[in-house]
């Protein structure tokens, strides 16, 4: 039995939709419906992925960096960070230090929309093998507060405008009597409702460092 022109057109449209992008439409669902309605439904559904891609993504991307590679936010997003954007893995920082050292590193925030006020919380760092810990109070965010030249404590509020890069300097005042492989979490607050965990893995080994490591300016221990 020969099909009418309208039935042929419906079959063409359905075949296209099934093979191209909309396999979930059963043919029976369109039985008896006007061809214009069928086209509206199919074309509307085919646009859904595009609409979803326009929905807001993460408020910011978070990166970590060693102390020896100081990031200059005014120059924008570092090229090495830009290559990591498609990597959805949680942020991780791994470093090595010595007992007694004042160890610093960087956490970078690239704001996808206006972000802040920033906040930071620390867990203790624990060596799973020995059970030794570096207490949370030994960790600090130097960018959000500290003690000024006048000896008074201060706090700083940081808001990151959309598209800008902000660096937070994180410090660990490593106790003089610990060695091992320590693991903990930095909880980075991007606004009042959004937090991102940053895993901190720190290996402490070698001889006790005198004066927190101040003898080597490159290690930036004098930031304290």
ZIDAGI-V914872 format. One record per pair of residues at least 6 apart in sequence whose ideal C-beta (glycine too) atoms are under 8 Angstrom apart, sorted by the first residue. I is the first residue (numbers start at 1). J is the second residue. D is the distance in whole Angstrom. If there is no record, write none. Layout:
BEGIN
i-><I:I>
j-><J:J>
d-><D:D>
END
This chain:
BEGIN
i-><3:6:9:10:10:10:13:13:13:13:14:14:14:14:17:17:17:18:20:21:21:22:22:22:25:25:25:30:56:57:58:59:59:59:59:59:59:59:60:60:60:60:60:60:60:60:60:61:61:61:61:61:61:62:62:62:62:62:62:62:62:63:63:63:63:63:63:64:64:64:64:64:64:64:64:65:65:65:65:65:65:66:66:66:67:67:67:67:67:67:68:69:70:71:71:71:71:71:73:73:73:73:76:77:77:78:81:81:90:90:90:90:91:91:91:91:91:92:92:92:92:93:93:93:93:93:93:94:94:94:95:95:95:95:95:96:96:96:96:97:97:97:97:97:97:98:98:98:98:98:98:98:98:99:99:99:99:99:99:99:99:99:99:99:100:100:100:100:100:100:100:100:101:101:101:101:101:101:102:102:102:102:102:102:102:102:102:102:103:103:103:103:103:103:103:104:104:104:104:104:104:104:104:104:105:105:106:106:106:106:107:107:107:107:107:107:108:108:108:108:109:109:109:109:109:109:109:109:109:110:110:111:111:111:111:111:111:111:112:113:114:114:114:114:115:115:115:115:115:115:116:116:116:116:116:116:117:117:117:117:117:118:118:118:118:118:118:118:118:118:119:119:119:120:120:120:120:120:120:120:120:121:121:121:122:122:122:122:122:122:122:123:123:123:123:123:124:124:124:124:124:125:125:125:125:125:125:125:125:125:126:126:126:126:126:126:127:127:127:127:127:127:128:128:129:129:130:132:132:132:133:134:134:134:134:134:134:134:134:136:138:138:138:138:139:139:139:139:139:139:140:140:140:140:141:141:141:141:142:142:142:142:142:143:143:143:143:143:144:144:144:144:145:145:145:145:146:146:146:147:147:148:158:158:160:168:169:170:171:171:172:173:173:174:174:176:178:179:179:180:180:181:181:181:181:182:182:182:182:182:183:183:183:183:184:184:184:185:185:185:185:186:186:186:186:187:187:187:187:188:188:188:188:189:190:212:212:213:213:214:214>
j-><11:35:35:30:35:38:35:38:39:42:25:27:30:38:25:42:46:25:46:46:49:42:45:46:41:42:45:38:113:112:112:111:112:113:115:190:191:194:109:110:111:112:113:115:160:190:196:81:84:85:109:110:112:91:107:108:109:110:188:196:198:81:84:91:107:108:110:91:92:93:105:106:107:108:198:71:78:105:106:107:108:95:105:106:103:104:105:106:219:220:218:106:106:78:106:108:165:167:164:165:166:167:165:110:165:108:108:110:196:197:198:199:107:196:197:198:199:198:199:200:201:105:107:198:199:200:201:201:202:203:103:105:201:202:203:202:203:204:205:103:172:174:202:203:204:174:204:205:206:207:208:209:213:174:175:176:177:178:179:204:206:207:208:209:174:175:176:208:209:210:212:213:174:209:212:213:219:221:171:172:173:174:212:213:214:221:223:224:171:172:174:202:213:219:221:142:169:170:171:172:219:220:221:223:169:170:167:168:169:170:167:168:170:186:188:198:165:166:167:168:115:118:160:165:166:167:168:188:190:164:165:160:161:162:163:164:165:166:162:162:159:160:161:162:159:160:162:166:190:191:157:158:159:160:190:191:157:158:159:189:191:144:158:159:160:166:168:188:189:190:144:188:189:141:144:168:170:186:187:188:189:186:187:189:136:139:140:184:185:186:187:136:184:185:186:187:133:134:135:136:184:133:134:139:172:182:183:184:200:202:132:133:134:182:183:184:133:178:180:181:182:183:181:183:180:181:180:178:180:182:182:172:174:175:178:182:184:202:204:184:172:173:174:175:170:171:172:173:184:186:146:170:171:173:168:169:170:171:169:170:171:223:224:156:158:167:168:169:155:156:158:168:153:154:155:156:153:154:224:153:154:154:166:168:166:188:223:186:223:224:202:212:224:202:204:208:204:204:205:203:204:201:202:203:204:200:201:202:203:204:199:200:201:202:199:200:202:197:198:199:200:197:198:199:200:195:196:197:198:195:196:197:198:195:196:221:224:219:221:221:222>
d-><7:6:6:6:6:6:7:6:6:6:7:6:7:8:6:5:7:7:8:5:8:6:5:6:8:7:7:5:7:6:6:7:6:6:6:5:7:5:5:6:5:6:8:5:7:5:8:8:8:6:8:5:7:4:7:7:6:8:6:5:6:5:7:7:7:4:7:6:7:4:7:7:6:7:7:6:8:7:4:8:6:7:6:7:8:5:5:7:6:5:6:8:7:6:6:6:7:5:7:4:6:6:6:5:6:8:7:7:8:6:8:6:7:7:8:4:7:7:4:8:7:6:7:6:7:5:7:4:8:8:7:6:8:6:7:8:5:8:7:4:7:6:6:7:6:7:7:7:4:7:7:5:7:6:7:5:7:6:6:6:7:8:5:7:6:8:4:5:4:7:7:8:5:4:6:4:7:7:6:8:6:7:4:6:8:4:8:5:7:5:6:7:8:8:8:7:6:7:5:8:8:5:7:6:8:6:5:7:6:7:7:5:6:7:7:6:6:7:5:8:7:7:6:7:5:8:7:8:7:8:5:4:6:5:6:6:8:7:7:5:7:7:6:5:7:4:8:8:5:6:8:6:4:5:7:6:5:6:6:8:7:7:5:8:7:7:7:7:6:7:7:8:4:4:6:7:7:6:7:6:7:7:4:7:5:4:8:7:8:6:8:6:4:5:8:8:5:7:5:5:6:6:4:8:8:4:6:4:7:6:7:5:8:6:6:7:7:8:4:6:5:8:8:7:7:7:5:5:6:8:8:7:7:6:6:6:8:8:8:8:6:5:7:7:7:7:5:8:8:8:7:7:5:7:6:7:6:8:4:7:6:6:7:7:7:7:5:5:7:5:7:7:7:6:4:6:7:7:8:6:7:5:6:8:4:8:6:7:7:6:7:8:7:8:6:6:6:5:6:8:6:7:8:5:8:8:7:5:7:7:7:7:5:8:8:5:8:5:7:6:7:7:4:8:6:5:8:6:8:6:5:8:6:5:6:5:7:5:4:5:6>
END
